[in-house]
Amino acid sequence: MTAAAVGLSHSPLIGKNDPEADVLARVGKAVDGAKAFVRDFDPELVVLYAPDHYNGFFYKEMPPFCLATEAHAVGDFGSQAGPLSVDTDAARALAQGVLDRGVDLTVSARMTVDHGFAQPLEVLFGGIDRVPVVPVFVNGVATPLGPVSRIRALGTAVGEAAAALDRRVLFLASGGLSHDPPVPVLDGAPPRVADALIEGRPPTPEQRAKGEQRVVQAGRDYAAGSTAMIPVNPAWDNRLLDHLENGELAEFDSWTVAGMAREGGGSAHEVRSWIAAFASLAATGPYAMTSRFYEPIPAWIAGFAVATARER
């Protein structure tokens, strides 16, 4: 087996509420570098770790993580809708391998995913159906959230199971870093909102458009400084990237749910996808981070990062 990893932030505001041209140019250069890295590695399989934003997973059943043997994207915020090219045989093999290693894994035979999964596939591969993929949902929004050590255990088990496939496997992380967008929470929600968060009734096109416009406006307010959202935290973001670059993954075991939210914002838990992906790579052997980019981008309500790594 040959393994590599890419971490790529996503944002529903890309293309809708963009920063200055020079910031976009720096982001574009970093993304182009990641695309070249992926082309050079030429993966035969992508294991994609990503969160959900109450489009596929709801409080009626909310697993800490879940692997899909089939997946369909809803097409929110202008992302591509339709089926992902899930490698069902590989997905089943990885699921069994993870369970055999003592990690209690939920499996979905028909997962619904959103822009968190679609964006990295569109950016790096040109579409959601261009590469064989195993989608792995990692909860980064809905409380209660478990300890980060279990996410690292998940990533390690997936990496060890993937080694038995004898293929070129790219572990791809989507999300983060620090950000605090207006995501609804169940505690204290009015009955109509609580019911939607629990039952997962799909919004009408009008409701979805209205909700997406609220996020766009929140990004504009955030960039203008007229908001109570927790600021992007470059120091925290770079501490995370330092640990990933240095292979210090056990350091994350001491990170607490409350501490992560306090320093990085309510949605900073999306960095769990990065921790899982790099734990998967580390499980195949020592690795080196080959590129690292970071930029705080208030217009996208995000600390935006791109990183690539491969086996030494």
C-alpha positions as CSV (number, residue, x, y, z in Angstrom):
1,M,0.0,0.0,0.0
2,T,1.0,3.6,-0.7
3,A,-0.6,6.4,1.3
4,A,-0.9,10.1,1.3
5,A,-3.1,12.7,3.0
6,V,-4.7,16.1,2.1
7,G,-6.4,18.5,4.5
8,L,-8.6,21.1,2.8
9,S,-10.9,23.6,4.5
10,H,-14.3,24.1,3.0
11,S,-16.8,27.0,3.2
12,P,-20.3,27.4,1.8
13,L,-19.4,31.1,1.3
14,I,-16.7,30.5,-1.4
15,G,-17.8,32.3,-4.5
16,K,-20.6,34.0,-2.6
17,N,-18.8,36.3,-0.1
18,D,-15.2,36.3,-1.2
19,P,-12.2,38.2,0.4
20,E,-9.8,40.5,-1.4
21,A,-8.2,39.5,-4.7
22,D,-4.8,39.0,-3.1
23,V,-6.2,36.6,-0.5
24,L,-8.0,34.7,-3.2
25,A,-4.8,34.5,-5.2
26,R,-2.9,33.0,-2.2
27,V,-5.7,30.5,-1.6
28,G,-5.8,29.6,-5.3
29,K,-2.1,28.9,-5.4
30,A,-2.3,26.6,-2.4
31,V,-5.2,24.8,-3.8
32,D,-3.4,24.4,-7.2
33,G,-0.5,22.9,-5.3
34,A,-2.8,20.4,-3.6
35,K,-4.3,19.5,-6.9
36,A,-0.9,18.9,-8.4
37,F,0.0,16.8,-5.4
38,V,-3.1,14.6,-5.9
39,R,-2.5,14.3,-9.6
40,D,1.1,13.1,-8.9
41,F,0.0,10.6,-6.3
42,D,-2.8,9.4,-8.6
43,P,-5.0,7.7,-5.9
44,E,-6.8,4.5,-6.6
45,L,-9.1,5.1,-3.6
46,V,-10.0,8.2,-1.5
47,V,-11.1,7.9,2.1
48,L,-12.9,11.1,2.7
49,Y,-13.5,12.4,6.3
50,A,-16.0,15.2,6.5
51,P,-18.7,16.7,8.7
52,D,-22.4,17.3,8.1
53,H,-24.4,20.4,8.6
54,Y,-27.9,18.9,9.4
55,N,-28.4,17.8,5.9
56,G,-27.8,14.0,6.3
57,F,-27.5,13.4,10.0
58,F,-30.0,14.5,12.6
59,Y,-30.7,14.0,16.3
60,K,-33.2,11.2,15.7
61,E,-29.9,9.2,15.3
62,M,-26.6,11.0,15.6
63,P,-23.5,8.8,15.5
64,P,-20.1,10.2,16.4
65,F,-18.9,8.8,13.1
66,C,-20.3,6.7,10.2
67,L,-18.9,5.0,7.1
68,A,-20.9,4.8,3.9
69,T,-21.2,2.0,1.4
70,E,-23.4,4.3,-0.7
71,A,-23.8,8.1,-0.6
72,H,-25.7,10.9,-2.3
73,A,-25.0,14.6,-2.1
74,V,-27.9,17.1,-1.6
75,G,-26.4,19.9,-3.6
76,D,-26.5,22.7,-0.9
77,F,-24.9,26.1,-1.4
78,G,-24.4,25.4,-5.1
79,S,-22.4,22.2,-4.6
80,Q,-22.9,19.3,-7.0
81,A,-25.9,17.0,-6.3
82,G,-26.1,13.3,-7.0
83,P,-24.3,10.0,-6.2
84,L,-20.7,9.8,-5.1
85,S,-18.6,7.0,-6.7
86,V,-18.5,4.9,-3.6
87,D,-16.3,1.8,-3.8
88,T,-18.7,-0.4,-2.0
89,D,-16.3,-3.4,-1.7
90,A,-13.6,-1.2,-0.3
91,A,-16.1,0.4,2.1
92,R,-17.3,-2.9,3.4
93,A,-13.7,-4.1,3.8
94,L,-12.7,-1.0,5.8
95,A,-15.8,-1.2,7.9
96,Q,-15.1,-4.7,8.9
97,G,-11.5,-3.9,9.5
98,V,-12.4,-1.0,11.8
99,L,-14.8,-3.2,13.8
100,D,-12.3,-5.9,14.0
101,R,-9.9,-3.4,15.6
102,G,-12.4,-2.6,18.4
103,V,-13.8,0.7,17.2
104,D,-17.6,0.8,17.3
105,L,-18.4,2.0,13.8
106,T,-21.8,2.9,12.4
107,V,-22.3,1.9,8.7
108,S,-24.8,3.6,6.3
109,A,-26.0,1.9,3.2
110,R,-27.5,5.1,1.9
111,M,-25.8,8.2,3.4
112,T,-26.8,11.7,2.6
113,V,-24.0,14.2,2.4
114,D,-23.7,17.9,1.8
115,H,-21.1,20.5,0.7
116,G,-18.6,19.2,3.4
117,F,-18.1,16.1,1.3
118,A,-18.9,17.6,-2.2
119,Q,-16.5,20.6,-2.1
120,P,-13.2,18.8,-1.7
121,L,-14.2,16.3,-4.4
122,E,-15.2,19.1,-6.7
123,V,-12.1,21.1,-6.0
124,L,-9.5,18.4,-6.2
125,F,-11.1,16.0,-8.8
126,G,-13.5,18.1,-10.7
127,G,-16.6,16.4,-9.5
128,I,-18.2,14.2,-6.9
129,D,-18.2,11.1,-9.1
130,R,-14.7,11.2,-10.6
131,V,-12.8,9.0,-8.1
132,P,-13.5,5.9,-6.1
133,V,-14.3,7.1,-2.6
134,V,-15.2,5.8,0.9
135,P,-17.1,8.6,2.7
136,V,-16.7,8.8,6.5
137,F,-18.9,11.2,8.4
138,V,-17.3,12.7,11.5
139,N,-19.7,14.7,13.7
140,G,-18.3,18.1,14.3
141,V,-21.5,20.1,15.1
142,A,-24.1,18.2,17.1
143,T,-23.6,17.9,20.8
144,P,-22.8,15.8,22.8
145,L,-19.4,15.2,21.3
146,G,-17.1,12.4,22.4
147,P,-13.4,12.7,23.2
148,V,-10.9,13.4,20.4
149,S,-9.0,10.3,21.4
150,R,-11.8,8.2,19.8
151,I,-11.5,10.1,16.6
152,R,-7.8,9.4,16.5
153,A,-8.6,5.7,17.2
154,L,-11.0,5.7,14.3
155,G,-8.4,7.1,12.0
156,T,-5.8,4.7,13.1
157,A,-8.1,1.7,12.6
158,V,-9.1,2.9,9.1
159,G,-5.5,3.4,8.2
160,E,-4.5,-0.1,9.4
161,A,-7.5,-1.6,7.6
162,A,-6.7,0.3,4.4
163,A,-3.1,-1.1,4.4
164,A,-4.6,-4.5,3.7
165,L,-6.2,-3.2,0.4
166,D,-2.8,-2.9,-1.3
167,R,-3.8,0.2,-3.2
168,R,-2.8,3.9,-3.5
169,V,-5.0,5.4,-0.8
170,L,-5.5,9.1,-0.3
171,F,-6.9,10.1,3.1
172,L,-8.7,13.4,2.6
173,A,-9.9,15.7,5.4
174,S,-12.6,18.3,4.8
175,G,-13.4,21.1,7.2
176,G,-12.3,23.6,9.8
177,L,-10.3,25.2,11.1
178,S,-11.5,27.7,13.7
179,H,-14.9,29.1,12.8
180,D,-18.2,29.9,14.6
181,P,-20.9,30.1,11.9
182,P,-24.6,30.4,12.8
183,V,-25.4,26.7,13.1
184,P,-28.6,25.8,15.0
185,V,-28.4,23.9,18.2
186,L,-31.0,21.6,19.8
187,D,-30.7,22.9,23.4
188,G,-33.2,25.8,23.7
189,A,-34.4,25.6,20.1
190,P,-38.0,26.6,19.5
191,P,-40.3,23.6,18.8
192,R,-40.3,24.0,15.0
193,V,-36.5,24.2,14.8
194,A,-36.1,21.4,17.3
195,D,-38.4,19.1,15.3
196,A,-36.4,19.8,12.1
197,L,-33.1,19.1,13.9
198,I,-34.5,15.8,15.3
199,E,-36.6,14.4,12.4
200,G,-34.5,15.8,9.5
201,R,-37.3,16.8,7.3
202,P,-35.7,18.2,4.1
203,P,-36.4,21.9,3.6
204,T,-38.3,23.2,0.7
205,P,-36.3,25.0,-2.0
206,E,-37.5,28.3,-0.6
207,Q,-36.5,27.4,3.0
208,R,-33.1,26.2,1.8
209,A,-32.5,29.4,-0.2
210,K,-33.6,31.5,2.8
211,G,-31.3,29.6,5.2
212,E,-28.3,29.9,2.8
213,Q,-28.9,33.6,2.5
214,R,-28.7,33.9,6.3
215,V,-25.3,32.3,6.2
216,V,-24.1,34.6,3.4
217,Q,-25.3,37.7,5.4
218,A,-23.6,36.3,8.5
219,G,-20.4,36.2,6.6
220,R,-20.7,39.8,5.5
221,D,-21.5,40.9,9.1
222,Y,-18.6,38.9,10.4
223,A,-16.2,40.4,7.9
224,A,-17.5,43.9,8.8
225,G,-16.9,43.2,12.5
226,S,-20.6,43.5,13.5
227,T,-21.2,40.1,15.0
228,A,-21.0,38.3,18.3
229,M,-19.4,35.2,16.7
230,I,-16.1,33.9,18.1
231,P,-13.3,35.3,16.0
232,V,-11.1,33.1,13.8
233,N,-8.1,32.1,16.0
234,P,-4.9,31.8,14.0
235,A,-2.8,30.8,17.0
236,W,-5.1,27.8,17.7
237,D,-5.2,26.9,14.1
238,N,-1.5,26.9,13.7
239,R,-1.0,24.9,16.9
240,L,-3.2,22.2,15.3
241,L,-1.2,22.3,12.1
242,D,2.0,22.1,14.1
243,H,0.9,18.9,15.8
244,L,-0.2,17.4,12.5
245,E,3.1,18.4,10.8
246,N,5.2,17.0,13.6
247,G,3.2,13.8,13.9
248,E,2.3,14.7,17.4
249,L,-1.2,13.2,17.1
250,A,-1.4,12.0,20.7
251,E,-1.3,15.6,21.8
252,F,-4.9,15.9,20.6
253,D,-6.1,13.4,23.3
254,S,-5.9,16.1,25.9
255,W,-8.0,18.6,23.9
256,T,-11.4,18.9,25.4
257,V,-14.7,19.6,23.8
258,A,-15.3,22.7,25.8
259,G,-11.8,24.0,25.2
260,M,-11.9,23.5,21.4
261,A,-15.2,25.4,21.2
262,R,-13.9,28.2,23.4
263,E,-10.8,28.7,21.4
264,G,-11.9,27.8,17.9
265,G,-15.7,28.4,17.9
266,G,-18.7,26.1,17.8
267,S,-17.7,24.5,14.5
268,A,-14.0,24.1,15.2
269,H,-14.8,20.4,15.9
270,E,-14.6,19.9,12.2
271,V,-10.9,19.6,12.7
272,R,-11.7,16.1,13.9
273,S,-11.8,15.2,10.2
274,W,-8.1,16.4,9.9
275,I,-7.1,14.4,13.0
276,A,-8.7,11.3,11.7
277,A,-7.1,11.6,8.2
278,F,-3.6,12.2,9.6
279,A,-4.1,9.3,12.1
280,S,-4.9,7.1,9.1
281,L,-1.8,8.2,7.3
282,A,0.3,7.7,10.5
283,A,-1.0,4.2,10.9
284,T,0.7,3.2,7.6
285,G,4.1,4.5,8.7
286,P,6.0,7.7,9.3
287,Y,5.0,10.7,7.2
288,A,6.2,14.1,6.1
289,M,4.0,17.2,5.5
290,T,5.0,18.3,2.1
291,S,3.0,21.6,2.0
292,R,1.2,23.8,4.5
293,F,-1.0,26.9,3.8
294,Y,-3.0,28.9,6.3
295,E,-5.0,32.1,6.1
296,P,-7.6,33.6,8.4
297,I,-10.5,34.6,6.1
298,P,-13.3,36.4,8.0
299,A,-15.4,36.6,4.8
300,W,-15.7,32.8,4.8
301,I,-16.0,32.7,8.6
302,A,-13.0,30.4,8.7
303,G,-9.4,29.8,9.4
304,F,-8.7,28.3,6.0
305,A,-6.0,25.7,5.6
306,V,-4.6,23.4,2.9
307,A,-2.0,20.7,3.7
308,T,-0.5,17.7,2.0
309,A,1.5,14.8,3.4
310,R,2.8,11.5,2.3
311,E,4.8,8.5,3.6
312,R,8.5,9.1,4.2
